[in-house]
Amino acid sequence: MGGFSLWHILIFAVIVLLLFGGSRFSNMMGDVAKGLKSFKKGMTDEDEVKPQERPVEQRQIPPQQPIDITPRPADPVAPPPPPSSPADDQTR
């Protein structure tokens, strides 16, 4: 259940051939084959490079600066809290 059987694949292939035509479909598959071939060639080219041949990248790490953790006073420019509104019995 839920899988594609051989009949499903054959019907799909016939529909694709009807939509795209034989020559157009074969051209697309040729392009896909060329892409796969170039991908495999690129992968083998990278495998041929030996680790000793690659240049060693040396970076200098900057010296660490000490972190200042001394406590600071509260912000003196902060506005004062708003005055509370008087209650009803305070206004009479």
Secondary structure by P-SEA (a helix, b strand, c coil): cccccaaaaaaaaaaaaaaccaaaaaaaaaaaaaaaaaaaaaaaaaaaccccccbbbbbbbccbbbbbbccccccccccccccccccccccc
